[in-house]
């Protein structure tokens, strides 16, 4: 039987992101990584790195749905989701796939 994955599990076991949003109804998890200068990083590279981290901790449970780059003018003290950030959305496999 598969165990439930919580936001706390993701925050404790997966590295490489600044924020995470779990959408239980949609079965999605959105990761974000804030930046001021991108230094050659892209949304695709961020999504690939997050995919590797998720696969290492939770094998065969996540699939990349979409990724992107949100650019915003700098505002001191703004939250991650308002500031410039890369984001990646993964669908979560919550179905028990054991065979009899």
C-alpha positions in Angstrom: 0.0 0.0 0.0 1.3 3.5 -0.9 1.6 6.0 1.9 0.2 9.5 1.7 2.7 12.2 0.8 2.3 15.4 2.8 3.6 18.9 2.4 5.9 18.3 5.4 7.3 15.1 3.7 8.2 17.2 0.6 9.8 20.0 2.7 11.9 17.6 4.7 13.0 15.1 2.1 13.3 17.0 -1.2 15.8 19.8 -1.7 16.2 22.5 -4.3 13.1 24.6 -3.9 12.0 27.7 -1.9 8.2 27.0 -1.8 5.7 24.3 -2.4 1.9 24.3 -2.9 -0.1 21.1 -2.7 -3.4 21.0 -4.6 -5.1 17.9 -3.3 -8.2 18.1 -5.4 -6.2 18.4 -8.6 -3.6 15.9 -7.5 -0.8 18.4 -8.2 2.2 19.7 -6.4 3.8 23.0 -7.5 7.4 23.8 -6.6 8.9 27.3 -6.9 12.5 28.6 -6.8 13.0 32.4 -6.4 15.7 34.2 -8.2 17.1 37.7 -8.6 19.6 36.8 -11.4 19.0 33.5 -13.2 22.7 32.8 -13.8 21.9 30.5 -16.8 19.2 28.6 -14.9 16.0 27.9 -16.9 12.6 26.6 -15.9 13.3 23.4 -17.8 16.5 22.8 -15.8 14.7 23.6 -12.6 11.9 21.1 -13.5 14.5 18.4 -14.4 16.3 18.8 -11.1 13.1 18.7 -9.1 12.1 15.6 -11.1 15.3 13.8 -10.1 14.9 14.8 -6.5 11.3 13.5 -6.4 12.3 10.3 -8.2 15.0 9.7 -5.6 12.7 10.1 -2.6 9.4 8.9 -4.0 10.0 6.5 -7.0 7.3 6.5 -9.7 5.0 8.8 -7.9 5.4 12.1 -9.7 5.1 13.2 -13.4 6.0 16.6 -14.7 2.9 18.4 -16.1 4.2 21.9 -16.8 7.0 24.4 -15.9 7.7 28.0 -16.5 9.4 31.3 -15.5 7.5 34.0 -13.8 9.4 37.3 -14.0 8.4 40.3 -11.9 10.1 43.6 -11.0 11.9 43.4 -7.7 9.9 44.3 -4.6 11.6 43.9 -1.3 9.8 41.6 1.1 7.5 40.1 -1.6 6.5 36.5 -1.3 8.0 33.8 -3.5 4.9 33.5 -5.7 4.9 37.3 -6.4 8.6 37.6 -7.0 10.6 36.3 -10.0 10.7 32.5 -9.8 10.9 29.3 -11.7 8.0 26.9 -11.2 7.3 23.3 -11.9 3.9 21.5 -11.6 3.9 17.7 -11.0 1.0 15.4 -11.0 1.0 13.0 -8.0 0.2 9.3 -8.3 -1.8 8.6 -5.2 -3.3 5.3 -6.5 -2.2 2.1 -4.9 -0.6 0.1 -7.8 0.0 -3.2 -6.0 -0.9 -6.3 -8.0 -2.4 -9.4 -6.5 
